């Protein structure tokens, strides 16, 4: 903030000083001439030569001030604020590497060129790029967005336009968006309906349509969240025909290759029959890993593995090089750490999440949930964990309060700790209930008002949301209205903050809460997109420390909510920041120039922590040297001796949060330097011509005298 104030203050003083200097030079220039005030010269009936020269110099002075204003904007990087945000939806799927409209450059190159031409350099840009996983990147100005688009590379996967539109739809209410530009090479019927359903105008530009081309539209791998047996791992792919000649059918075969990344051994299977695909038609298949293994003659699952899909057309020149091949990764399952901060609850939970495989060979496929006893430590000093479970009962200060409120909390911790900023609703609840002590919270049971000491864990909570309850059933409904400052109907509308799965779980337990009205379930959502807190009033004493079946369902659903679905990873390009959301499997997946996959260890120590990392590639002779460094530290960890062009993270989906794409405004004005120089040169030329004209008139006047 201080830097911004100094920058704008310096710009004002620079401009005013320049205006004063120009005025002083002009006055010094005309000191030997007759001095006449400008307004007096306008009303004189007979102007002498000196006054006329002075009158003509005022436009030149104004032009010089305008040129000085442009120079000030350039030097101090000033721009007018614009509330509208430019939105670019860019397809970076594998099919975009096909030849573009001019058959000289790829469709992806043409799409990037058009996006860069449409971007205003002084306006913020929201860039939604989608390959197998859509991404949202925010740039403070168009220059930074152009540099990012210029460095962007296509993904080795299909395109998820629907996912990119979902990200855009979530931002429509938060930022001022006028229009959105969509650049892609094909649209199916479902995608067209999704575009028409958007709340803002969508400008769709089809890149490279009409070319004769078979291509792999997508290749996705979806695994069971906990049980990743071969029957639960689905392989979904789609092949499209966008031929330009209507009615022309294509015949082809496809081949699958499963690569064991531990031994680099390859297993192949080829479709026995030729398939026929009509014009503007798609061929879609969904197979299980068990089916693929059976066709390849495998009895064990070679995880981690890579899956390669290739097309074999029947005729020459019917398929382009970049479209006949797609990759997907099948990472090995990693454990989920459940940190329990209560000894009694730990004793009951430690054996509840053991999934017994049907076969011994499937033991390595089960995604384990490891329960840690953290009752003797604090969240800040605890070892890394994915989910935190608390059970705290505040001391009861009133004997007539028969059901004290106990807090059951599931928290996804941040990198530092699990503390969230207090919400003003909580602060109001602590101060508005006729209590002088800021650490007490009021609960009302019928006509009896009782006070309980607020648990310190209340500091971890961020937002209240009442979920799926008939408020009229409870005698303390007016208290909830007082806390939220809303009517009962408005309170029920707060359930929009609650995920659908949690509403279902709590709805199944309403009979319990009707019997004990004080245990109203609530949900706290962290202010950060990647941090969530769930609060669930669950009194274990009522069940004699027996874990209720819905409690286990709540835990599993919460883990699934926080982790998201297991999809194929995204490719990470050199120079790009990428996020490590969960525990590290200790491997990087590398695609080499020889179209094979290799794997190397050695990056386990720096990648054990969650956070943002930067990938850089430096060419050393015929090979590349890859370095992976945390985004906030200068330390680098090298991976040498290979010749890859891309590198992928092999543990779940690589998601880039919005902060990753933000590039600071560095004051670069690149392409506008030449324009400003030509403008200044033109002003000097005009001033020189006018000077020659006035000098000629002055000489003629002397001759006349």
N, C-alpha and C positions, 0 to 999 in steps of 0.2 A: 504493500500500500504506500509506504514512504517513497519507494522508487517511482511509483506512478505520479505522485504529487510533485516530486522533484523534476520528473521528465516534462510534465505539462507546464510547470512554472518556468523551467528553462526555455521551453519553446516560446512562451509568451514574451519573455525578456529578449530572446533572440530576434523575434519578429519586430518588436517595438524598437529595439536598437537598430535593426537594419533599416526600418522606415525612417528613423531620425537621421541615420547616416546618409541615406539617399537624398533626403531633403536638404541636408547641409551641403552635399556635393552640388546639388542643383543650384542652390543659392550662391555658392561660391563661384559657380560657372557664369552666372549672370550678374555678378557684382558690379562689373564695369559697364553694364547696360542700364538703360533707364528702368528704375524699379516702379512697377505699377501693380497694385493689388488686383487679384483676379476678378473680384466682383465689380470693381471700378472699370476694368477693361471691358466687361460685358455691356455696360451702359454708356460707354463713350460713343459719340456719333462719329468721330474721326479718330481712328486708332493709328498711332504711329508704328513704326517698324518694331521697336523694342517691345511694346505692349503686345503686338501680334505674335512675336516670337514667344513671349511669356505665356500667352493663352494656348498656343499649340504645345507647349511643353507639359501641361497638366495631364493630357492623356498618356504621354510617355511615362510620366511619373506613376500613374495608376497602373500601367502595364508592368513597370518595374516592381511595384509593390505586390502585384499578383504573382510575378515570378519568384519573388522572395517568399511569398506564402507557400508556393509549391516546394521550394527548397526546404522550408521549415518542416513541412509534412514529411518529406523524405528523410531528413536528418534525424528527426525525433520520432519517426514511426507513428504518426498520428492518423486517425481515421474516424469517420463519423460512425456512431453507433447505429446498428441496424438490428431491430428485434426479430426479423425474419431469419430463419435458419435454412440454409440450403441442404437438401436431402438427396443423396445419391444411393441408389440400390444397385450394386454391381455384382454380376454373376462371375464367379471365378472358378466354376466347375471345370472338369476335365475337357468337356466338349468345346469349351471356349478356345482351346488351343488349335482348333481346326482353322483352315484358311478362311480369311475374312472376305468381305465383298469384292475387294480388288484382287484376291488370290495371291497377293504378295506378302501380306502380313496376316497374322492370326486374328480371329474374332476378338480375342482378349485384348490385343494391341489396339484394335479399332475402338473397342469399348472404352479403354483407358484414355485414348486421345479425345474422344467425344466428351467424356466426363471432365477432363481437364479444361477443355474449351468452354464448357458450360459454367464452370465455377467462377464466381466473383471473388477476387483476391482479398477483399476487405470484409467479407461476411463469414460468420461461423458456418462450419460444415459438419453435418452428421453423415457419416459414411457407413452404410450397411452392406457388407460384403458377405456372400454366402457360397460356401462349397458344401462339404458334408455337414459342417456345423456353421450356422450364421454367426457373424460378429458385428458389433456396433463400436465404432470409433468416433470420437468427438474431437474436432479441431477448432481452435479459436479463430483461425483465418483461412482463407482459401489457398494461400501460398503453402502452408504446412500440409493441407489436404492434397495439393497437387504433387508435392514431393512424396507423400505416402502412396498415392496412386501410382506414381511413376515407378516406385520400388516394389510394388505389389506383384506377386507371382500367383499363377493358377494353382489350385489344389488338385491333388490326385484322387478326386472323389466326385460324386455326383453333386447336384445343387439342390439346396433346400430353400426355395423361394418362400414357401409358406412360413418357415421359421423366421426368415428375415422380416416378413410382413408383420409377424407377431411382435417382434422387437419394436418395429416402427409404430405399431398401433399402441403400444404401451407408452410411447413418448409423445403422442399427439396432444394429450391433455396437459403435458408438463412444459412444452416449449412451443413457440410460435412457428408453425410450419405452414407455408403457403402451398407449395407443390412438391412433388417428389418425382425424380427421374429414375426410371427402371431400365437398365441395360442388360439384356439377356439374349440368348440365341434361340430360345424356344419357349412356348407356353402351352400347357395342356389345358383342358377344360376346367379342371378344378382350380388351377392357378388363375385363370382368367376370371372366374367367379370371385375369387378372393380379392383380386385387384379392384373389381367393380364394387365390392362391399366396403372398401376403405372410405374413411370420412374426409379425406383430402383428395384433390385432383392428382391423378397418377399419369405421368407422361411415359409411355412405354416405347422403347426403341429396340426393335429386333435386329440383332447383329448377325449378318451372314445367313439369313434365311434364304431358302431357295436353292442351296447347293446340293448336289447329289452326294449323300453321305450317310453311311451307317455309323452309329456311335454308341458307346456305353453311357447311358444317361446317369446311372447311379449304381453304387455298390455299397451296401450297408451291412453291418454286423450288429445284431442286438442280442445281448446275453441275459440270462436270468440274473436277477439282482443278487441272490444268495446262492442258489444252486445253479452252477454253470456246467451242468452235465451236457454231453453232446446233444441230447434231445432238447435242451433248453437254449441252445445257441442257434439263432436263426440267421441265415445268409440271404439277403434280399438284393436282387439286382434287376435292372431294367435296361433294355436295348431299344433304341429308337431309329426310325428311318425318316429323314427329312429330305428325301429326294426331290429335286426340282421338277422332274417329269411326272405329271399326275398319272396314276395307274401303273407305274413301274414297280414291280415287286423285287425284293432282294432275298437271296438265299445265302445262308451262312451256317457255320457251326461255331460253338464256343468251347473253350478249354479252360479248366481250372487247375491251378497249381497251388499246393499247400507246402509251405517252406517251414521246416523245423528250425527255429532261430537258435536253438542250442547246438545243433549239429550241422546246420546249413544243408541238410538233406531235403531234396525236393520230391514230391509225390504228385503225379499228374492224373487227370481224368478228362476225357474228351467226349462231347455229346455224340452219341452214335448216329443220330439222324440229322439231316439238313433241315433247318428251319426256314420258313418263308415269312417274310415281313412285308406288309403292304405299305403303300405311300402314306406318310404321316400316321403311322401306327407304331405301337409299342409292344414289345414282348417282355413280360414280367414273370419272374419265377421267385419263389421263396422256398429255400431248402434248409434243412437242419444240418448241423455239423455231423450228426450221426449218419445221415444219408450220404454226405460227401465222403466220409471215412469208409463207409461200406463200399462205395464205388471205387475208391482208391485201394481197397484191400488192407486198410489199417485197423488194428484192434485197440490201440492206445491213442490217447489224445496228445499230440505234440505241442503243448502250450508252454511258452509263448510261441506263436506262429504268425506267419504272414500269408495272406491269400491273394493270389493274382488271377484276374479274369481277363482272357484274351479272345478276340473275335477272329474268325477265319472266313473271309468272304469267298463266295464261289467264283467271282469274276475279278479281273484286274481293274485297278483304279476305282474300286467301289468303296473303299474305306481309306480314310486319312490316318496318318501315322499316330497322331496324338489321341485319336478316338478309339483305338482298338485295344486299349489296355487300361486297367484300373487296379488299384491296390486297396487292401483293407488289412488291419492289424487285429489279431486276437490275443490280447494281453492276458497274462496269468492273473488269477484273482489275488487280491491283496486283503489282509485282515482289516476289520473295522474295530477300533479301540473304543470301548465303552467305559468311561471313568465314573465310578460310583463313589460318592462322598458320604456314604452311610454304611456302617458295618452290617447292620441287620438286613438292609436292603441288598447289600452285596451277597450275603449268604444265600438269599433266595434267588438272585438273578444269575449267579455264576454258572448254574447248570441248565438255564432255561433256553439257551440259544445254540445248543449243539444239534446240528443237522446230520443225521446218520446217512451216509451214501448207500445207495442200493448195491453198488459193486465196489470192490476194493480199489479198482483202477480209477475211480472217480474221487478219491480222497483229496487229491491235489486240486480238484476243480471247485470244491466247496469254498465259498467266501466266508471265512470264519469271523465270528464276532467275539473278540476277546474282552472279557470283563476284568477290570483292574480295581483293586481295593485302594481307594484314595481317601479313606476316612481319617487318616492321621496326617493329612497334608492339606494345603490350601490350593485353590485353583491356580494361583500365580506360581507356586512352586511345584506343581504337579508335572509329571512327564507328559509328552505329547499325547493327546487323545482327540477323538473325533466328536464324541457325544459326552456331555457331563450330566450326571443324574444326581439330584439332591433330594433329601427328604428332611425337612426342618419343621418343627412344631414350636411356635413361639410360646413363652410362658403365659399362662392364663391368669389374669388379675381379677377376674370375677367368677366366683364359683357357679353362678347360675348359668354361665355360658357353657352348655353341655357339650358342644361340638366345636372345639377350637379349630381354627383354620390352619391346615398344614399345607405347605408348599411343595409341590412336586415339580421340579424344574428340569427341562432338557435344554441345554445350551450348546450352541456351536461356538467354540471360543475363537477369538481373533488370534493373530500371531502373538501379540503382547499378552493380553489377558482377556477375560470375558466380561469386563466392565463395559456397560453402555451408558450413555448420558441419560439423566433422569428426565422423564416426561413431565410436563407441567400438570398433567392430570393427577399424577401421584403426589406432586407437591401440594396441589389444592386439597387432595384427600387428607393430607397430614395437617393442614392448617385450618380448614373450614369446619371441622367437626367439633367445635366448641372446646378444643383441647389446646392447652398452652405448650405442651411438649411436642416438639417437631418430630419426635421419633415414634409416636403412637399412631395407630390406625384404628378406626372405629368399625365395629360390626354391629348390626342391629338384628335382634331376634324378637319379633312381635313387639311387645311394649317394653322389653327389657333392653337397655342400652349398656353394652359392655365394651371394655377397652382391652386390647391386647397389645403387647409390646411388639412393634414392627420388627421383623426379622432383618438382619443385615443384608440378606440376599435381595431385599427389595431394591437395593442400589443397582442391581444388575438388570433390572427390568426397564423396558423402554416404552411400551405402548399397551394400553388396555383395549380389549375387544371382547364383548360378550357374544357367546356363540350359541345359536340354535336352541334357545330356551324360551319357554313361555313365561314372561316376567310376571304375569298376573297370578301365577301359582304361588308366588313368594310374598310374604308380608313385608319384606323390606325393599319392595320395588322402588319406593320413593327415594331410598338411599342411593340406588344405582342412578336414578335420574339426577340426583343432586351431584353425584360425582362427575357425571359426564356433561351435566348442564343441558340435557336433551330430554325429550319425552320418551315414553316407553317404546313407541313405534320407531323413533329415531335410534334408540338403543339396539333394537333388533336389526336395524340396517347396518350396524357395525360388524356384522358377521362377514362382510366382504373382506375383512382383513384375515379371515380364517381360511386355511386351505380346505379343500373339499373333503379330503380323507379324514381330517380331524373332526369335521362336523359329523361325519358318519360314525366315527368311533364314540364320540360323546353322546350322539343321539341314542346309541344302544345302551348307554348307562344312565339315561334320564330317570329310570325308576329308582336308582340309587340316590340321585341328587334330590329327587322329590322327598325322599325320606329324611334327608339331611340337607335342608335348604341352604345352610351356610357355605357348603362346598360348591360354590358356583364356579365352573371351569372358566378360565380366562386364557388368552393367548397374548404373549408379548412378542412383538416383532422388532428385531434390531434395526437401527437406522441404516445400516450398511446392507447392500444387496446380498452379500455372502454370509451374513450373520443373522441367525434367527434364535429366538428364545421362546420356548413354550412353557407355560405355567399351567399345572393341572392339580387341582385340589383333590388329593387322594389320601385318605386316612388309612394307613396300613393296620391300625389297631382294630378297626372294625372287622378285619378278615384274619385276625390272629397271625399277622405277618405272612399270610398266604398270597402269593402273587396272583392277582385276578387275570383272567384270560385276556380281557381287554387291555390290561396294562402291557402285556407282551405285544399285542397288536399295535398299540400306540408307539412303543419303542421301534418296532420294525418299520412302521409307516413313517415315523420321524426320520429314521436313518435314510429311508428311500427319498424322502422329501429334501433332505439336506444334500445328499449326494447326487441326486438326479439319476436319470437312466444311463445305463452303460452303453455307449455308442462308440463307433470307431473314432480313433483320434484324428486330429487335424494335423496337417503338415505345417511345420514352423520354418520360415525362411530365415536366411542370414540377416542379422541386424534387427530382427523382430523380437519384441518382448513377449514372453509367454508366462502363463500362470501355472503353478503347481498347487492344485487344490488339496490333495490328500497325501498320505504317506507315500514315500518314493519306493518303487520296485527296484531301483538301482540299475536301470537299463535305458539306453537310448536306441531308437530305431533309425537306421540310416539307409537311405536309398542311394545307391551308387550310380555312376554313369554307365556301368555295364548292365544296367537294368536288373540287378540282383540286390537283395537285401542282406546286409551284414549287421552284426550286433557287437558292441564293445562295452565292457564294463569300465570302471575307473572314475565315474562321475558320481558315485554314491555319496561320498562325504559332503560335498557342497550342496547336494540336492535333498538332503534329509529334512530340511525345513521347508515349510510352506512359504510361498511368497512369489515374487516376480523375478524372472531371470532373463538375461539377454544372450542370444546366440550370435556369434560372429564367426565369419569364415575368411581366412586369409590364404591366398594361393602360394604354395611353396613348390616351385617346379611343376611337376605333373600332378601333384597331390594337393590336398587342402589341409589346413590346420584349423580345427574347430576349437573355439573356446566358449565356455559357458560361464557367465559371471552373474552373481546376484545384482539386481538392478540398482541397489543402494550401496554397494561396496565395490572397490576397485579390484578385488581379488579375482583371478581368473583361473580356470581349471581346463586344461587342454586335452584334446582328443586328436591324435595325429596319425599319419600313415595311411589315410584313406583318400579316395577320390570321389566323395559324394557331392551332390548338388543340393540336396534337401535333407532335413533331419526332422524327426517327429518324436513327440513324447508318447511313451507307450503305456501310460496308466490312465485310462478313462479319457474323457473329453478334455482337450486343451481349450479353456475358455479365457478370452482376453477381456477383463473388465473395462468399463468405459474409461477409467483413468489411464489405462495403458496407451490408448490411442491419442491422448492429449499431448500435443507438441507445443512447447513454449514459443511465443512469437519472438523471433530473433532479429526482426528488423530488416529482413531481406526483401529487397524490392526488385530483384533480378531483371525481369523483362521490361520494367518501366523506366530503367535508367536511360535507355536510348530515346524514349519518347520525351522525357524531360529535357534532355540535352538538345534535341531538335527544336523544342519549344523555346528554350532560351536563345538558341542561335537565331531563330526567326524573329524574336523580339529585338535582338541586337541589330539584325539586318534592317528592320523597319525603322528603328531609331536612327541608323546611319543614313538611310535614304531621306528621312525627314530633315536630318541635319544638313545634308547636301542641298536640299530644296531651300531651307531657310538661309543658308549661306549664300546661295545664288541670288535670292531676293535681296539680301543685305548688300551685296556687291552692286546690283542694279540700282538700288536706292542711292548709293554713294555716287555712282556715275551720273545719276540724274541731278544730284546736288551740284 
